[in-house]
Amino acid sequence: MATVLVTGANRGLGFEFVRQYAAAGWHVIACARRPPAATALAALAQASGGRVVIEPLDVLDHAGVDAAARRLEAQAIDVLLHCAGTMGRGSTRETGFPTNRFGELDYEDWDTIFRVNVAGPMKVTEAFVAHVARSTQKKIVALSSNLGSIASIRTGGIYAYRGSKAALNAVMKALAIDLARKHGIIVATVHPGWVHTDMGGPRADIDAPESVAGLVKVIDGLDAGKAGRFWRYDGTELPW
Ligand SMILES: NC(=O)c1ccc[n+]([C@@H]2O[C@H](COP(=O)([O-])OP(=O)(O)OC[C@H]3O[C@@H](n4cnc5c(N)ncnc54)[C@H](OP(=O)(O)O)[C@@H]3O)[C@@H](O)[C@H]2O)c1
């Protein structure tokens, strides 16, 4: 049975990945930063017949990430999926609109956005690389955003989030080179579309089940030739 570890599994796209991978018969390690509050996830785990297990993991807590990696020491992880992410305080969830406007920037918030969206996936990758290296599929996938595609920028604003996803893209591209060479691991970056979640808000284009169904296919189809590239949920490629 293949195993996937999903960060940010409490809600949104992470939760939907857990649902779809479990339904497809995968063993799912669903990571949430506050498991006692993850009631929908707990219900999903309980109904899964043991396929879904919940692990506490806050990507800002690096000692906690290392402890989770040690707890799962014997586990091979076929797909390490970085879903945890934030738009910060000026987000759709918090304010109904992604603010972060020039002249009103909050640099503490900026710092948190970069620590969650860039250092978070990096730290989780460092902690779990051995688990992925000993698996069969050997894949690491990060949820980025088309907002991080510099070549696609047509509108301004959303500076911190956009900058964090561009930085994530650069980090994942470099990791794709290093980890392919050292461990034969396939690293890729994906864009889920504009999705109706707390982050995407009510005006988004698509629902989480459609986005995740597409992304699962994209992840299934990843091979060495598709590593170090940026894929949309419908299988088309995005420019950096
Ligand atoms: N929705 C979209 O339209 C869209 C578009 C492009 C890219 N994305 C990317 O897709 C990913 C998932 O987005 P989403 O729409 O599902 O967002 P969401 O509904 O806001 O969910 C975000 C998830 O990340 C978790 N999280 C936040 N900070 C964390 C931390 N420090 N440690 C661990 N988990 C943390 C949250 O946990 P809690 O529940 O505990 O807060 C939650 O489970 C993100 O990386 C996002 O940037 C989304």
The ligand as a Gaussian input file, in Angstrom:
#p B3LYP/6-31G(d) Opt

LIG

0 1
 N       -7.337000      27.920000      -2.551000
 C       -6.703000      28.420000      -3.589000
 O       -7.329000      29.048000      -4.479000
 C       -5.226000      28.243000      -3.756000
 C       -4.644000      28.724000      -4.950000
 C       -3.268000      28.545000      -5.134000
 C       -2.509000      27.903000      -4.167000
 N       -3.099000      27.443000      -3.016000
 C       -2.229000      26.782000      -2.032000
 O       -2.762000      25.517000      -1.675000
 C       -2.437000      25.214000      -0.310000
 C       -3.714000      24.877000       0.449000
 O       -4.576000      26.006000       0.349000
 P       -6.076000      25.985000       0.886000
 O       -6.879000      26.758000      -0.088000
 O       -6.465000      24.624000       1.271000
 O       -5.888000      26.897000       2.195000
 P       -6.744000      26.947000       3.538000
 O       -8.125000      26.460000       3.301000
 O       -6.527000      28.315000       4.074000
 O       -5.998000      25.852000       4.473000
 C       -4.682000      26.107000       4.858000
 C       -4.175000      24.912000       5.618000
 O       -2.811000      25.168000       5.990000
 C       -2.687000      24.914000       7.381000
 N       -1.633000      25.710000       8.000000
 C       -1.503000      27.047000       8.063000
 N       -0.414000      27.368000       8.773000
 C        0.155000      26.209000       9.171000
 C        1.272000      25.872000       9.947000
 N        2.051000      26.804000      10.515000
 N        1.577000      24.560000      10.124000
 C        0.788000      23.598000       9.602000
 N       -0.311000      23.858000       8.894000
 C       -0.621000      25.146000       8.679000
 C       -4.056000      25.257000       7.972000
 O       -4.174000      24.681000       9.256000
 P       -5.317000      25.188000      10.294000
 O       -6.600000      24.620000       9.785000
 O       -4.856000      24.634000      11.597000
 O       -5.327000      26.681000      10.271000
 C       -4.964000      24.650000       6.909000
 O       -5.093000      23.263000       7.121000
 C       -1.707000      26.428000       0.247000
 O       -0.316000      26.229000       0.193000
 C       -2.114000      27.542000      -0.721000
 O       -1.149000      28.562000      -0.772000
 C       -4.440000      27.599000      -2.785000

